[in-house]
Structure formats: structure tokens, C-alpha cells
């Protein structure tokens, strides 16, 4: 049986969401893995994933600030934009 892969220490190190991102994932520092999980929970809860093109995320008022005013971004672009909102 293969040994369970350990998550990278960099991913487990808590990051601090700024005030824009805190509206979506909360204000407490949390590991990137948790941040991503909470972000996806928010996207699914508010049905923000594009119905036709699943890789596109539609912004609501809270995500518009995180996405720098873009109404729609790809999943990959979203990751990049979110990392600009953590310290």
C-alpha cells in the first residue's frame, strides 16, 4: 500500500484573507487548502459556476471585488486573483 501523500507545508501555512476576500471565506487566517474549499462552497451555494462552461465562475457582488471588477473568470484565473487577496 502506498504511503499517504503529505500536503506541502506551503499549502498548510495559514494565509490571512484581506477584507474583500474575508466577505467570502471569513476573516480568520486559514491554510490555502481550507481557503479553496470555502471558496468552492461559496461558489456552489450561490450557484456561481457557469451552467454551460463549468470552468467559468460568475461573480456576485462579493466576488466582484476579489476578481478586480471582472464579471466572469476562469477557475485558473480565479486562483491567481484570490492569491492577490491574501497575505
N, C-alpha and C positions, 0 to 999 in steps of 0.2 A: 504494500500500500504506500502511495506517495505521501510524503510529508506535506502538511497543510501549508500553503504559501502564506508568509507573513506580510501584512501590508507594509509598504515603505514607511519609514519613520517620518519622512517629509509629509506624507498624506495624513499621518496620525497627529502631527503637531497642530494644536489648536490655532485657528486664524480668527481674527476679530472682524466681523462684518461692519461696514460703515453704516451710517444712518439710513441710506437708501436701501441697502440690502437687508438691514435689520427688520424692515417692514414686512419682508417676505419670510426670512428664516429665523428671526428673533435676534436679540441684541447680545446674547452671551457668546463668548468665544467657543468655537467647536471645530473638531477636525474636518478637513476638506471632504472626507467621505460622508460625514454626517450632513455637512452643508449641502452637498449634492443630493443626498437623499431627501432632505427637507425641501429643497428647491423643486424636485420632481413631484413630491407630494402636493406642493402648492400648485404646480402646473396642472396636474391631473384633477385636483379638487375643483379648480376653476375652469377646467376644460379649455386650456390654452394651447394644447397641441393641435396644429392644423389638421383638419379632418382628411384632406386629400393628400397632402405631403407631410407625412408623420415626422420628418426631420426638421420641420419648421415650427417655431414656437411663436405664438401671437402674444404680444404684450398687453397687459391690462395697465391700469394707472400706476400700480406699484412697480411693475417690471419695466415700464417705460423709462423710469429714472435710472434703473440699473442698466438697461440696454441703450443708454445715451440717446433717448428720443426715437429710437427705431421701433416701428410698429411690429416688425416681424424679423426674427433672426434664425439662423440655423443652429442646431444643437452645438456644433463646433464653435461657432461664433459666440454663442451664449457662454460657453466655458471660459473663453478669453475675456469677455466683458465682465463676468462675475469675478474673475480673479483680480480685476482692476478695482473691485469694491471691497477688498479685504486687506488687512494689514497683519 
